[in-house]
Amino acid sequence: MAYCSATGGSPSPTLLNRSPIPRPISSNSTGNTSNQLFFTGAVDSGYRRRRFYVRSEAKPKLKDPVTVELGDANGIDKSKSDAEAVASRITYHAEFTSSFSPEGFDLPKAYFATAQSLRDSLIINWNATYNMYEKMNVKQAYYLSMEFLQGRALLNAIGNLELSGAYGEALRKLGHKLENVVSQEPDAALGNGGLGRLASCFLDSLATLSYPAWGYGLRYKYGLFKQLITKEGQEEVAENWLEMGNPWEIVRNDISYPVKFYGKVVTGSDGKRRWIGGEDIVAVAHDVPIPGYKTKTTINLRLWSTKVPSSDFDLSAFNSGEHTKACESQANAEKICYILYPGDDSLEGKTLRLKQQYTLCSASLQDIIKSFEKRSGENVMWKDFPEKVAVQMNDTHPTLCIPELMRILIDLKGISWKEAWDITQRTVAYTNHTVLPEALEKWSLELMQKLLPRHVEIIEMIDEELVNGIVAEFGKSDPELLERKLNSMRILENVELPSSIADLFTKPKETSAIDTSGLTKVSDNGSLADEEDEPVESKEKKVDLPPVPIPPKMVRMANLCVVGGHVINGVAEIHSEIVKQDVFNDFYKLWPDKFQNKTNGVTPRRWIYYCNPDLSKIITKWTGGEDWVLNTEKLAELRKFADNEDLQSDWRAAKRINKLKVVSLIKEKTGYSVSPDAMFDIQVKRIHEYKRQLLNILGIVYRYKKMKEMNASERKVKFTPRVCIFGGKAFATYAQAKRIVKLITDVGATVNNDPDIGDLLKVVFVPDYNVSVAELLIPASELSQHISTAGMEASGTSNMKFSMNGCILIGTLDGANVEIREEVGQDNFFLFGAQAHEITGFRKERAEGKFVPDARFEEVKEYVKSGAFGAYNYDELMDSLEGNEGFGRGDYFLVGKDFPSYIECQEKVDEAYRDQKRWTRMSILNTAGSYKFSSDRTIHEYAREIWNIQPLELH
C-alpha cells in the first residue's frame, strides 16, 4: 500500500503506524475501486497536528512515494505504551467524531469515544478479511436470521482483540473505570430469545475459527419492546437503543437494493414472466464488524434498514396541507424495520411480517449474487453458484429465499427452471427450531398472491413438481396412502390437486338405485320402498344445515424449506429424532439423507470467560492455562479435581462474588433486598406455556403455603432458604403468558413482604431481561429450571450457559437437557416429569376423563383462587388447568401431571444444597461436563457437513 505526503515529502513513520482508515472520496455502485482515490487523516500522538495522505491504486504522480506496512492490526502505536496509544485514540474520537458537545468527558461520551476507537481497529481487520475473501474467491456461508441477540459489544471486542489491559489503564488515566464505561452501552434490540442468541454465538465462533461467513438480518429501530413491570403486570414500551446512535455500525449508503411488493406478473414478448408495478422500497446496508477471539479475522453482520427515494416524497400534497399523505410512502417503507415480530392478529400485522421476511431474503440474496458475480469476473458460471455460496435459513422466517433465488435466476439471469431449481436446492439449507404447530409458519395464499404474485407462481410450480414426484414414488394403486402422503407433504394446503390426480380420490355420491323394471324404488340400505307410502311432510320438509366452513388456502413454509433445501437439521438429538419421526416423517422416509442433527452450542468467550472472570481464573489455574477458551475439551480435566478442598473453596468464593453482584442488581431493578446466603434458583427465558413458568410459580406457591402452616423453627428445619428469580418477556398479544407474569409478580409482592418468612423465601421478577442481565444472573446461579413439557423444547441454549457456569439444572428430558445430563452425570442433574414418548398417551388419558389430579395440585390451585395474592382474578389462568380438552382447557402442557414429581424433586434439591461439599462437587462436574456445548463445535459441524467451507485465517 503506497502513501505519499500531500506536500511531496515522505510521511512520518509515527503517523503511518497509527494505521489511518482509508475512506473513498467517491464510490460507484459496482464496488470497483481500481481507480479510486482514498482520503485518510492521520495525526500525531497528541492529536495536535494533522496531515493527510492520498492513496491511489494507480501510481501517484506526487513525489517520493513510500511503501510501508500498515503496522499492528489493532491500530496501536508501538512507539509508546499500549495504554498511552489507546488513550490518545479515545481522546481523538471524543473531540472529532463524538456525538456530544465538546465540554466534559462524562460516561456516555467516554463510551462512544471508546467504542469508536475500537471500531477503527475492527474496520482495519474487517477490510483485510473481506479483501482476502475477494482475492481467494472462497466459498462463503451466509446465515440469514430474523434475530441476532448480540448483547453489548464493547467488552467482547476489547477481549477478542486482547486489549483489556490497555483499555482499562487508558480509561483509568482518563478518569473512568472500564466496567462503568461498558455499562453505558445499551443492548442491541435485534432479537428476543434463544433463536437470536444462537445466531450471535454462531457469528462469534465463525469469526474465531476463521470461517468465511456473514450474517444477514434486519435493523429494528424499536426492537421487540422494553418490558416494564407494574402493578398491572407486564407493560410494553418501545426500545430506545438507537436514540443516541450506534457507534459500532457502518452505514453503507452505496450498498442498497430495490425490494418490490404487490404489482402484477405479465408475459413479455419473449415469453418470459415479469413482475412489474406495485410498491417499491430500498433496503440499505448497515455493517456491524464481528471480531474473532485472538485472530485478526473479522466477519460481518449486515443489517438492512428500509426507505424510499426522496423522489417518492409528495411535495405537492405536503404543500397542500396533506402532510400524512405526502409522507405515506416513506412511512410504509420505514415501518418494515420498526418492530421485531409485530402483532399479527390483524391483516395489516400479517402483511407487515411477510414484508419483513421478504425484505430480509430479497436484499440479502441480491447482495450475495452481486458478490458472486463480482468475484467471478466476466465469466459467470451459474452452475458453480452452490460451490461458492451456502445459504443457511435460521428457522422458517427466511423461507422466501427459495422462491426469491428461483425468481432472480429465472427472470433476471435467464436460467432455465431445471437448472435454477438444481442451483437453489444445492445452495439452501434449513435449521428447524420448533415442533410447535403454531411456530411452523403458514401464510395465507391469498395474502401472498397479493403481496408477492411472482413468488406464488413459483411456489405453485414447486408444489406441482412435488405432487408429481409423490405420485411417481407411491403410485396410484393405494389411493388412501397417496392421499395421506399428499395431505402431509404438499406445500400448498387446502388447494385443489390437478384433476388427473384429484379424480383418484373422488368418492361416488350415494344415490337411489332403480330396478330394471323402473317400477320399484330401492332405498340406500337395499330395502323396498313405496313412494306412495311416504308422508307428504317428509318430501317437503327441508333441514337447514349450517354451511361447512371452507378451510383457508395456506402456504406451508416448513414444507417448502424441506423440499427446497439440501439439508434439514434439528438442534438437539431428541429434537432431531422428533423431526424425523413425527414432524417431517413422510419427508424423512422419502429423503433420509437430507436430515441431520446439529446440537446447539454457546460461545465460551461471552458466556464464561468475559461474564465470569473470577471462575475463569480458577479454571485457568486448574487446567494449566487459557487453552480451554478455544478448546473447551480442556474443561473436562476439572473432573479429576472435583473433590479437591482447595478448588471447592475457591469455587464457592467465586460464586459468592457473583451472587453479591446480583443482590445489587435486584435491589436496583426491583427494590427488593435478598440474602446472598440463600440458594439462587433461576428461570430466565421467553414466557410461554410450554416452558412452564406456571409450574415453577405454582411450586413456589405450594412451598409458601406449607411454610405458613409451620412455626418458625419447623420452617428452618424443613426448607432451605431460596431466592427464586424469574426473567423473560411475554409476547405483547399473548394473554395467558402475561397472566403468568402477573401471577409471579403478585406472589413476589406477597411473599417478599411477609415478616413470618423473611429471607427463607424471596420471589423476584427481573424486568426487561436481556443479554446483559443474563451475564450477571447466570454466573450467580446455583439452580436453574429447564422444565418444559417433554418433547416441546427443541434444544435450549440457556441450559448450556448455566451448566457451563457451574449451575445445577432441574429439568425434564427435553431438548439439550438430555445430552447435558449424559455429560455432567445423572447424579448431577435433578430429573423429574413425563418423557416425550409418554406425552401423547397422557393427553389421551386426560381427554378421556381418566386423569386424577394430585391432591397437592388441587390444593395449590385453590390457594391461588382464594385471593391470597391479591384481588386479581386468576380464573382464566387456572381454568387452563381444568377440564379434559378444548382450547385453553385440559392442561395441554401437563402442569398437573408433572406437579407431584416436580415438588418431590425440589425436596431433593433442598437436601443436596444443605451439603455444600456435595453441591460444590456437583457444580464443578457441571462445568466439566459442559465442554461439549461450545458453539465452536457446532460451527465445525455446520462447516464440514452442511456448508462445505474451509477456515481461512488472516495473518
N, C-alpha and C positions, 0 to 999 in steps of 0.2 A: 504494500500500500504506500503510495507516494504522497508526501505532504510538502508544500512549499510555502514559504513566507509570503505574505501579501506584499511585503516591501522588497522582495527579491533576496533577502538574506536567509541564512539557514535557521530553521526553527530551533527553539531552545529544547534540549533533551528533557528538561524538567517538565515543560509543558506537554511534550508528547507522552511522557509517562503518565500523564493524567487521563489518558485514554478518552479524548473527546468523542462525543457521539455524533457521527455524521448524519445530517438531515438533508434531504433533497431540496434544492431551490425550486425545482419544478418536478412534476411527475406526469406520467401518462398512464392510460388505462390498461395498457398491455403489460405493465410492470417491467418493460425493457429499460435497463439503466446503462446501456453501453456508452451513451454519450452524455450522461447526466453530470452536472456539476453538483458538488455537495458543499454545504456550508457548515462549518463547525466552529464552535467557540472554545477556546482553551484559555485558562487563566493561570496565574502563578499561585504559589501555595497560600498566599494571603488573600487572594481574590481582589487584589488592588489594580493590577494591570491586566489588560485583556488583549490578546492577539487572536487573529482569525486566519484560518488557512483554507485554501480551496483545494479540493481533491477532484481529479478527473480520471476516468478510466482511460481516456486518451492521454498522451504525454502532455503535461502542462507546458505552456510557452514561456512561463516565468523562469528566472534564472535559478541555478543551483538547486535542482530538485534533490530531495533527500529521501531515501527509502529506509524505513525503520519498522520494527515490530510494534504491535500495539502495547506491549508490556503486559502486566498482570491482568488477567481476565476480570478480576474483581475491581479493577479501576483504582487500586491503591497505589499511592506514590511511595515507592520503596526507598526514596531518598530520606524519608523521615519515618517516625514510628507509625504503625497502623492507626493507632488512636488519633494521632495528630492529623493524619490524612483524612480520616473519616470525619473528624470534627470540622475540618475545612470544607469538606463536601456538604455537610449538613448546613453549615453557615451560609455557603453559597446559595443553596436552594431556599433557605429561609429568606434570603434577600432578593433573589432574582426570579424564582419560579413559584413563590408562595402565593397562596390564595388569600393571604391575610394581610392586614395593614402592617407597615414596617415597624411599628413600635412594639417592643417587648418580644419575648420568646416563651410564651406560655405553652402548656402541654399540647393543645390541639395543633398549634403551629409547629411545635417540635415533632409531633407525629408526622405531619405532612412532609416536612423537610427531610426527616429521616427516611421515610418511605421513598421519596423521590430520589434521594441519593442512592438507595439500594436499587431502584428501578434502572438507574444508569448502568449498573453492573449487569443486571439481568438482560437489558437490551443488547449489550455487547455480546453476551453469551447466546442470546436468542438469535441475533443476526448470524453469528458464526454457525450455530446449529442448523438454521434454515438454509444457509448458503451451502453447507455440506450436503444436506438432503438434495438440494437442487443439482449440485455438481455430480453427486454419486448416482442420482436418479434411482433412489432406492424404493422398494415397496413400502408404503406408509399406511398405517391404520388410522381410521377416523372414528372417534367414539361420539355418537350422537345421543344426547340425553336432554330431556326437558328440565332436569335438575342437576345442579352442581352445588353441593353444600360445602363451600370452601372453608368457612371459618375465617379467622384472622390470618393475614398473610405475612405480617412483619416478622414475628418471631421465627416462623418457619423459614422464611427467606434468609434471615441472618444466620440461622443454624445451618441450613443447607450449604451456604457459601462459606461456612467456617469462620464467621466474623463476629461471633457472640462477644468475645473478649474485647475486640476493638470497638465495637459499637457501645458496649456497656461502659467502657472507660471514656470514650468520646462524649457520650451524653452526660456522664458524671462531671466532666470538665465544663460542660455547657449548662450545668445546674439541674439536671434531671436524672432520675433513675430509669433504667431501661424498662423495668416492669410497669412503671407509671406511664411511660410513653406508649408501650404496647397496649395498655388498657384503653387508650383513646380510639383505637380502631373499631369501627362497627363491623359486625359480621356481615359479609356479603349476602344479601337476601335473594339468593338464586336457587334455593331448594327448601325442602321441608324435612324429609325423613331419610331412611336408610338408602333409598334409591339414589338420592343426590350425594349422600356422603360416600357411598361406594364409588360413584363416578369420580369424586375428588381424590379418594385414596388411590384409585387406578391411575390418575394423572401423575400423582406423586411417584408411584412405582415405575410408571413408564419413563419418566424423566430420570429417575435414579438409576434404572437399569439400561438407560441409553437406547431405548427402542424408538424408532421413528414413528411418531404418533401425534395426533392433535385431538383436542376435544372441541365439540361444537354445541352451543346452547343458545338461549335467549337471555337478553339483558333486561330483567324485570325491574321496573322502576320502583314499584311498591312491594315487591316480594309476595309472599303468601299473605301474611299480616303480622302485626305486632300484637302479642297477646297481653291483655290486661286482666287481672283477677280482681273482681269487685264483689260486693255482697250479692250481686245477682249471678255470680259465676264468671264464665269467660266472656270477655268483650274483645272485639277486634278493631284495631285502627291500622292505617296504612304504615308500612315500614318507611323509615326516613334515611336509609343507609346512603343514599346518593345526594342528600341535601347539601353536604359540604364538598361534594366531588369525590372522585375515586382516584387516588394517586397511582394506583397500580395499572390502570388500563391505558392503552394507547389507541386513540380513535383513528381508524384508517379511512379517512374521507375519500380516498381514491379507490377503495375496495367496497363496491356496492353492487347490488344485483336487483333486477326487477322481479317482482312477485305479483302474480295475477290471480284475481278471483272473479267468479261469475262469468259473464260473456257467453259465447256460443262456439260450437265447433262446426266448421264448414269444410267442404271438399274443394280443393283448388283445381285449377285446370290440369295439373299434373297428376290428379287422382289422389293426392296426399291430404290427410286430415290436418286442419289447422285450428288452433284455439285463438279466437280474436275477441276484441271488445272487452267489456267488463270493467272492473275496478283494479287499478294498478297502484302498487306501492313500491317503495325502495327499502331494501334491507342493507344496513350499513354495519361494517365490521368494527368491533371493539376487541382488541387483543389484550389478554392477560398472560404475562410470562409465568411459566411454571418451572421453577428450578429443581434439578435433581440434587440428591444428597452426595456431597463430596465428588461432584463431577461438574464439568462445565456445560454439560448438556442441559439445555433449557428449552422445553417444548411450549406449546401454545394452547390456550383456551380461547377460542374465537366466539364471541357473543354477538348476536345480531340485535340491533335496535331497528325500529321501523319509522318511516316518514314518507312524505310525498314531496315532489319537487316544488319549489316556490311558485312555479307557474300554475299550480293547482289551487293556489290561494285566490279566491274570487274577490278581486279588488272592487269590482263594480258593486257586488252585493254588499260588501263591507261599507262602502261609501254611501250606499242607500240605506244604511242602518240595519241591514240584515246580518249582523255580526256572527251569529251562530251558523247561519248558512254559509257564510264566507269561509269559516274555519272547519267546515264539516269533513272535508277530505282529510285534512291533517289530523283531526281528532280521531277519525276512523282508523287511520294508519297507526297513530301513536298508541292507541289503547290496546293494540295487539300485544305490546310488551309492557303493559301496566302491571298485571297481576299474574302470579303463578296459580294455575288451576282456578280460573274464575268460576263462580257458581254456574251450574249448567242445568238448573231446573227449568229455565226459560229457553225458548228458541234462540233468543239473542245470545244467551250464555253458551249454548251448544255451538252456535256459529262461530263465536269468538274462540272457543277452544280448538275447533277444527282449523280456523285461520292460523292459530299459533303453531299447531303441529305442521301444517303445510309450509309456513314461513321457515321454520327450522329446516325442514327437508329440502325445500327448493333452493334457498340461499346457500346452504352447505354443499349440496351437490353441484350447483353451478360453480362454486369456489373450487371444489375438488376437481371437477372436469377441466376448469381453466388451468389449474396447476399441472394436471396430466398432459394437456395439450402443449403447455409451455415447455415442460421437461422433454416432451417427445420431439420438439422441433418441427421441421417441415414434414417429417414422415410419421404421421399419427396412425398407429395401428390399433384400432379399437379392440381387436381380439386380445390384445395384451393388457387391456384395462384391468382385469382381475389379477394380473401378475404385478401390478403396480399399486393397486388400491384395495383396501379392505375396509368395509363399512360395517360397524357394529351398532345395531339398534338396541339401546338400553330400554327394554320393555316395549310395549306396543305403541307408545307415543310417536316414534319416528317411522311407523309403518309405511307412510306415504312415500318414503324413499323408493319403494319398489315401483309403483306406477310412475313416479316422477322421473326416475332414471330411465324407465322404458320410454316415457314421453320425449325426453331430451334426445335419447339415442335414435328413436324412430323419426320424430317430427323435425328435429333440428339438425341432426347429424346424418340423416338419410340412411340409417342402417335398417336391415330387414327385421321383421318381427322375430324370426327364429334366432338370428344372431344376437339381437338385443336381449331376448329372454335368457339365452345362454350366458351372456355377459352379466346380466343382473343377478342370476342365481349364483354365479361363482363369486360375486363381489360382496353380497349382503349376507349377514348373519344376525341371529336374533337371540337375545337373552330374555327368558321368561322369568318374571319375578313374583308371580302370584298364581294361586289356584282358585282364588275367589271369583265366582262367575261375573260379579259386577265390575271387576277390575280387568277382565278380558274384554277389551273395548269393542263395542259395536256402535256403528254410526248409521243414522237414518240414510237410506239410499236416496230418498227424496231430497234431503238437505245436501248431500254430497253431489247430487246431479246438478243442483242449482249453483253450488259454490265452485265445484271442480268438475265441469262436464266432461272434459277430455280424459280425466283420470278414471271416471266411471266407465267410459267406453273401454279403456284398457283393462280395468278390473273385470268387466263383463267378459272380455276375451280370455283373460286368465282363468276365470271361473269356467268358461265353456271348455277350455282345454283340460282343466281338471276333471270336469264331469266326463268327458270322453275318455280320459285316462282311467277313471274309476270303473267305467263300464267295460273298458278293454281288460282291466285287471280281474274283475269279479264276474264278468259275463252277465247274461240275461236269464240264465236258467233258474235262478232263485231270486224272484222279484223282491221278496221281503228283505233278504240280506242286502241286495243292491239299494233298496230304498233307505235302509238304515244307514248304510255307508254314505250315501249322498246327503242325507239329512245331517249327519255328523261332520262331514268333511267339506262341504261346499263353503265358498267364501260368501256367496250371496244367500241370505236366509229369507225364507218365505217368498222366493222369486220363482216364477214358473220355469220348469225344465223345458228343453227342446221337445217338441211334440213327439218326435220319434222315440224319445225315452219316457216321456210322461205317459204315453199310451200303455206302457208296461204296467203302470200302477193304477190304471183306471178300473174301478170296481163297477161291475154291471148293476144297473138300477133294479130294484125289486119291483116287478110288475105282475099284474094278474095274468095268469095263463088262460087261454080259451081252448076248449076241447075241439076236436076236429069237426064235430057236428055243428059248432057255432051256436049251440042252444044252451049249454050249461056253463056257468061261470065256476072256475076253480079258484079257491082262495089261496093266499100265500102259504098257508100251512097245509094245503093239499085237500082240505075238506070241501064238500059240495055246498054251494050257497045258492039260494034262490033270490034273485033280485027283488021279486015281488014281496018276499018276506021281510025285507029291510024296512025299518021305520023311516018315514019321510024325514023325521027330525035329524036322523043320523046322516042323511045325504046333504042336508042344507047347513048343518052346524059347522062352523069354521072356528078353529082354535088359533088365536093369535099368539104365536111363539115369539119370544124375544129374538131379535136378529143375532146371528152368530157373528161375533166381532172378527173383523179381518185382521190377522196379525200383521204388524208393520214389516215392511221390507227393510232389511238391515244388511250392512257390510260388516262381516266378522274379521276384525283386524288381526287377531291372533292367528286365525286360519291362513290369512294372506301372508303373514310372516313365515309360517311353516312351509307354505307352498313356494314362496319366493326366495327363501334363504337356503344356504347350503349347509348351515349348522344351526341347531336349536339347542341351547344349553339351559339346564336348571342351575341353581345356585347353592345347593346342598345335596348330599347323597340321597336323603329321604325325599326331598322335593323333586329331584330328577327322576326318581322312581315313580312318584305320583304323576309327574308329567307324562311319563311313558305308559304307565299302566291305567291311567284314568283320564287326565285332561286331553291328551292327544293320542290316545291308544290306537285309534284307527290309522292315524298317520304313522305312528311308530311301527305298526305291523307292516305298513307299505314301504316305509323308508327307514329301517332301523339304524342305518349308518349315519343318518343326519343328527341323531340325538346324543348329547354328551352331558357330563356333569362338570361344572367348574365351581367348586365351593368358594364362597366369598372370602375375602380377606380384608385386613385393615393395615394401614401403614404404621409400622412400629416407630417411625420418626415422630409423627404428631402424637400418636396415642400412647406413648410411654416415654420416649427419650426427651421430648420437649415438655409435655404436660406433667410429667412426674420425675423431675430431676433428682430428687432425693433417692427414690427407688432405683433410678437408672445408675446412680453412682454405686449403689450396693451391688447391682447385677454386674457392673463392670469390674468391681473388685473381686467378686467370687467366681466370675468366668474368665478372668485373666485379661480383660481388655474390652474395647468397644466393638469388636467384630460382630457381636450379636445384633447391632443396629442394622446391619446389612445381611447378616446370616443368622436368622432367628433360631436355627437349629442349635445354636450355642446355648440358648435358654434352657434346653433340656439338661444341661450339665448341673443346673441347680438342684436336680433331684437328689444327687448324692450328698447334698449338704442340708437337706430339709429338716433334719433333727439337730443340726448344729446350734448350740445355745447362743453363740455369738451372732450368727446370722439371724436367728429368730429375734434376738434383742434389737438388732439394727432394723430389721424388717418392721417390727412393731413401732419403733420410733419414727420411721419414715411415714407410716400410716397415720400416726397421730399428728404429725406436721400437716399432712393433707387434710385431716379432719378439722383442724383448727381453722384452716382457710375456709372450709365450708360453713363452719359456725358463723364466721363473719359474713359470708355470702347470704346465709339465711336471714341473719339479722338485718342486713341491708335491704334485701328484696321483700321480706315478709313482716319484719318487726318481731318475729318470734325468737326467743333465746332457747338454745338447745345445748345439751351437755356433750362434750367430746368423749366422755367415758361410756356413753351408750353405743349400742350397735347401730351402725348406719346402714339402713335397709332401703334400697333404692330401686324404683321402677321409673325409667325415663324413656319414653317412646311416643310415637303418634298415638293419640287417643282413639281407640277403635274397640268395638265389642269383642272381636276375635282375639285381641291382645289381652283382654280380660283384666283391665284395671279394676273392673267391678268386683271380680273375685278377690283381688287384693284388699280393696277397701272394706268389703264385707267381712273378710278375715280379721281386719283391724277392729271393726265394729264388734265382732264376737269377742275378741281379746279384751276390748274396753269393757264390755258388758260383764265379762267374768271378773275382771278386776274390781268393778263396782260392787260385785256381790261378796267380795272378800274384805277382811280388815287389812290394815297397813302391813302387818308382819307377814300375813299369808301371801299378799301380793309379791313382796320382795323375795320370798322363797320360790314362788311358782313361776314368776316371769322375769326374763332378762330385760333390762332397760333397752328401749329401741327408739330411734328417730326414723320414722317412715317417711321417705321423701319421694314425691311424685314430680314429674315434669313431662310436658308434651302438649301439642296443640290438637284440639278437636276441630275438624273442618267446619267452616262457618255455618253451613247448612245442615250439618249432621246433628240433629236434635238430641238423639239418645246419647251420643258421645259427650255433648255439652252438659247433659244431665249428670253424667258420671263425674265430670269436673266439679259440678256444683255440689254433689254429694261429698266428694273428697274435701273440698274447702269447708263445707258445713261441719263435717266430722272433726276436722282440724280445729275449727273455731271453738267447738265444744270441749274436745279433749285437752287442748293446749291451755285452756283457762280453768281446768278442773283442779283445784288445790289438792284433792284427795290423790290424784295421780302423779302430779309433779313431773319429775324427769323420767319416770318409769315408762312413759309413752308420749311421744310427740308425733303429730301428723302435719307435714308441710307440703304445700304445692308451690314449687318454684315457678314463677311466671316467665313466659317468653323463653322457653327452653331452646337453646341453640348450641352450636359447636363450642363456643367459649365457655358457656355454663357447663357443658359436658366435660371440658378439660379440667374443671375444678371438681365436679361431682365424682367422676369415675375413679381418679386416684384415691379418693377418700372412702370409697365404697367398701363395705365388708360383706354384705349380702345383696345380690341383685336378682330381681324377679323377671323371669322369661317364661311366662305361664300361659301362653297362647293355647287355644284348643288344638290338640294334636292334629297334624296334617294340614293346618291352615297358614302357618308361617313358612314362607319359602326358605328363608335362611336366618335372617337377622345378622347384624354386624355389631350391634352394641354388646351382645353376649360375648363376642370375641374381645372387645375392648376391656370389658370388665374383668374377664378371666386373665388377660394379659397383665392387668394391674393388680393381680393377686386377690381378686374378689371371688368369693364362692357363689355359685349360682344355685338358685332353686328354680326348677322348671319341669316342663313336660318333655316327652321325647318328640320334639318338633324342631324342624329346621336344623340349623347347625348345632343345636343343643346335643343332638345325638353324637356328632363327631367330637364335640368338646368333651363330653362325658367319657368317651373312649380314650381320649388323650390324657385327660387330667386324672382319670381313675374313678371308678364308680363310688368309692368311699369319699370322694372329694366333690361330690355333686349331690344336691338334695333333690331326689326324683319323686314325683307324685303323678297321679292322674291317669286317665284313659289313654290308650295308644291309638295311633292313626287308624290301624285296621279295625278297631272296635267302634269307631265313631258312628258309622252308618247303622250298625246294629243298635246302638244306644238311642239314636234318633228314632229308629223304627219302634223301639220299645216305648219311647215317650209318646209317639203318635198313636200307639195302640192303647194308651192309658195304663200301661203296666208299671210305669216308673213310680217308685215310692220314695219321696224325698226324705233325707235325714232330718231328724227332729231338731238338730242344731241349726240346720239351714232354715227351717221354718221359724225358729226362734229369732234368728238374726234379721230375717225379713220383717217380722212383726215389730221388732225393736226399731227399725228404720221408719216404719209406718207410724209408730207411736208418737212421733214428734220429738223424740229425744234430741234431735239435731236441728231443731228449728221448725218454723212454720211452713217451709216449702213443701209442696205436695209431690211426693215421690211415687205416686201410684203408677204413672205411666212407665217409670223405670222398673219398678218392682213387678208390674204386670208382664213385662217381657220374660220374666222367670216363671210365670204361671201358665196354666193351660197345657194342652198336648201338642198343638200345632197351629199354624196360621201366622200371617205377617205380624211381626212384633210380639209374637207369643211363643210358647213352647220351649223356651230356654234353648234356642238353637245352638248356642255356644257352650252348652253343658256346664254352666257355672254350678248348678245344683248337684250334678252328678259328681263333679270333682271336688266339691267343697269339703266333704269329710276327709278325703285323702290329703287335701291341702292343709287343713288346720292341724292334722296329726303330724304332717311333715314339718310344720312350723314348730311344733313342740320339740322335734329332734334338733332343729336349728338352735333353739334356746339351750338345750342340753350341751350341744357341741361348743357353743360360744363361751359357756362357763369355764371350759377347759382351754385356756388361752394358748397353752403349748400345742395342743391338738389343732386348734383353729389356725394358728400361725403356720403349722406344718401344711395344713390343707391349702392355705393361701399361697405358700411357696410352690406347692405342686401345681396349683392352677397356673401360675406364671410360667413354670417349667413346661407345662403341657400345652401352652398357647403357641408354641413355636410354629405349628402347622398353619396358623391362621394369619400369616402375613400376606398382604396383597402382592408382595413381590412374587411369592409362589404362584398365586393366581394368575398374575400377568405373564409369567413364564409359560404357563399352560395355554393361555389365550394365544400368545405369540406363536407358539410351536404348533398347536393343534387346531387352531381356527384361522388365524390371520396369515400364518406362514411368513413372518417378518423376522429379521435378524437385528440384534443390537448393533449400534453404530456409535461408538464413543468418540466424543470430541476431545482432541488433545491440543 
